[in-house]
Amino acid sequence: MSFIADRRKELGMTQRDVSIASGITEATISKMERGKFNPSAKVLLKVSGALKCNPIDILNDLNL
């Protein structure tokens, strides 16, 4: 499982919740969780804000 999915579940959030909180589509959240999307800095900051985590934690998990 990915950091994003683990963190999202830890917070009791669905992909839809993260999508609404971040303004990023559910499809993009799903792709990020599966490692199929390399986010821009803007997307990374929005998702990390919604998940209340450091953007570095997400980057470390993306295997860029």
KADADA-V83418 format. One record per residue. N is the residue number from 1. RES is the residue in three letters. SS is DSSP state (H for helix, E for strand, L for the rest). NEAR is the number of other C-alpha atoms within 12 Angstrom. Layout:
n->N res->RES ss->SS near->NEAR
n->N res->RES ss->SS near->NEAR
This chain:
n->1 res->MET ss->L near->15
n->2 res->SER ss->L near->23
n->3 res->PHE ss->H near->28
n->4 res->ILE ss->H near->39
n->5 res->ALA ss->H near->28
n->6 res->ASP ss->H near->21
n->7 res->ARG ss->H near->27
n->8 res->ARG ss->H near->30
n->9 res->LYS ss->H near->19
n->10 res->GLU ss->H near->14
n->11 res->LEU ss->L near->17
n->12 res->GLY ss->L near->14
n->13 res->MET ss->L near->20
n->14 res->THR ss->L near->23
n->15 res->GLN ss->H near->31
n->16 res->ARG ss->H near->22
n->17 res->ASP ss->H near->21
n->18 res->VAL ss->H near->34
n->19 res->SER ss->H near->26
n->20 res->ILE ss->H near->19
n->21 res->ALA ss->H near->24
n->22 res->SER ss->H near->24
n->23 res->GLY ss->L near->23
n->24 res->ILE ss->L near->28
n->25 res->THR ss->L near->20
n->26 res->GLU ss->H near->20
n->27 res->ALA ss->H near->17
n->28 res->THR ss->H near->27
n->29 res->ILE ss->H near->38
n->30 res->SER ss->H near->25
n->31 res->LYS ss->H near->20
n->32 res->MET ss->H near->34
n->33 res->GLU ss->H near->31
n->34 res->ARG ss->L near->20
n->35 res->GLY ss->L near->23
n->36 res->LYS ss->L near->17
n->37 res->PHE ss->L near->21
n->38 res->ASN ss->L near->23
n->39 res->PRO ss->L near->25
n->40 res->SER ss->L near->15
n->41 res->ALA ss->H near->14
n->42 res->LYS ss->H near->15
n->43 res->VAL ss->H near->26
n->44 res->LEU ss->H near->31
n->45 res->LEU ss->H near->24
n->46 res->LYS ss->H near->27
n->47 res->VAL ss->H near->42
n->48 res->SER ss->H near->32
n->49 res->GLY ss->H near->26
n->50 res->ALA ss->H near->29
n->51 res->LEU ss->L near->33
n->52 res->LYS ss->L near->23
n->53 res->CYS ss->L near->22
n->54 res->ASN ss->L near->20
n->55 res->PRO ss->H near->25
n->56 res->ILE ss->H near->20
n->57 res->ASP ss->H near->22
n->58 res->ILE ss->H near->35
n->59 res->LEU ss->H near->27
n->60 res->ASN ss->H near->16
n->61 res->ASP ss->H near->24
n->62 res->LEU ss->H near->24
n->63 res->ASN ss->L near->18
n->64 res->LEU ss->L near->13
